[in-house]
């Protein structure tokens, strides 16, 4: 940054690309915001508060603050803890964090791209082996060295880049669906073709595989249904509406660190203020 400022003093123009708000405000004079390949706007840094920058990046306005979570969708704060992480971290991706997830709860992980949302989930699941801290599942301390350990504890992970990490492209839909079931059995020969077809057909119908954008809504409904059945879910999304519709509580991440949690009435304004660092996220 010192070198950039020195170059600026010598008349050098610099285009600086980053997702990290602190870096923008440390070195930049003007901010150009792009979203989905489209220019949103250009703003002098001195005239753009952080929370307004987050709103521009996410395409949200403060006049649309109504909660869209289904009425009556709550969780029991006294419910048993399904997962309890203390001081968990992975070098270079996520700093030590504490996180509790109750039975029947949907907790959202919110923050800008690069904040550490996916990395936090990966460190719990063993996709990135945690290097510090302890993890308890259903009150019992466990060691998760690799994803199969998490699978055997009843966990599943849907990676954000499912094309690269969530499927094997050379396999059919049916084969991808049953892959995790067979991996837990350490063999690929214990399910008959008829059973495989039955399982695949059920999930193709349940998840509306291959249909259209309306599938997103169906998946959100399924998440709420699973929570109602007692499943504990971490939900990661860049869309605030999805988070408000789906989550009971949110953990806020910034620059690879969990910086707080939001509980109670969740609104777009509270979420964006917490992401931007303009208000305390410990509420």
Secondary structure, 3 states (H helix, E strand, C coil): CHHHHHHHHCCCCCCCCCCCHHHHHHHCCEEEEEECCEEEEEEEHHHCCHHHHHHHHHCCCCCCCCCCCCCCCCCCCCCCEEEEEEEEEECCCEEEEEEEEECCCEEEEECCCCCCHHHHHHHHHCCCCCCEEEEEECCEEECCCCHHHHHHCCCCCCCCCHHHHCCCCCCCHHHHHHHHHHHHCCCCCCCCHHHHHHHHHHHHHHHCCCCCCCHHHHHHHHHHHHHHCCCCEEEECCCHHHHHHHCCEEEEEECCEEEEEECCCCCHHHHHHHHHCCCCCEC
